[in-house]
């Protein structure tokens, strides 16, 4: 029986036999072959790593099972994070499972409603702030220096350890690493974790190569592309509305070592590819996730990808978390029908 990613990849993770594992059976999000995208981008074998299928709907659960397990076994009573929404939802769920208190600092009005609803349901203490994610993270760091509360942002090393298992799963599914990995970049923890995972798996002889990492940031929140901090990051992809990534340096190293690159994608393009992905592949991912698909098309059009390659796009979060964005995208509800004749009239117009 599958018991979550710590149990499954135990020998690759810093976990002791006596430790109690806090798990919600995260992980094992199987690669989905993007057969319809492949028709649009001939010459490529394309797979989607839909991590929105995790228990709280995002890849954060991979890191959170490790971070909360470690905090619990260290007898920590509470966990804390700054978040654009997904980290806090995940933290709140794992803290609930562990019977621990959780605190989250969020930029007021700037996190998707579904993510906030999760935190409310799981019972986190919500601290809205006027500042953005970067300012929230600074406050959390300062608070944790003086109080016995465990920080579970991705600068917590156990987060990265848990998240590297996504790379293991990809290699297990493909029986090797892909040639390219397309990945959204916000605070840059995930790209750091993937790179560690791919390198470790290769060093253990479980794969023969590492992929080139192609990271993507939103145009209005692209510090790594611009080469400097962004004081007021803005993007419709609120999950990656970050101007000063904590793991910037690690991400730069990963990009360099993998012969990858980081590029910016504008908001309209992100939303366009969110709809394309949902309407052609049947996968509803949140905007920040879809930047990896938008990025793949961008890289293909600019001839940055060699033909006959295997590409994996990482879809980090579930579209249901941010349903507002779709409902506001120009959709109009047809008039309500009062009888069969009216129903039939509409159906016949659609045939
Ligand atoms: N995609 C989604 C859906 C995210 O929620 C995040 C980060 C990222 C991509 C970027 O990952 O930060 O490791 O580079 N969300 C964080 C949060 C910041 O608070 O939920 P990263």
Boltz pocket constraint, residues with backbone or C-beta under 6 A from the ligand:
constraints:
  - pocket:
      binder: B
      contacts: [[A, 58], [A, 60], [A, 82], [A, 83], [A, 84], [A, 85], [A, 86], [A, 87], [A, 88], [A, 154], [A, 184], [A, 185], [A, 186], [A, 187], [A, 188], [A, 189], [A, 190], [A, 191], [A, 239], [A, 240], [A, 286], [A, 288], [A, 289], [A, 316], [A, 317]]
      max_distance: 6.0
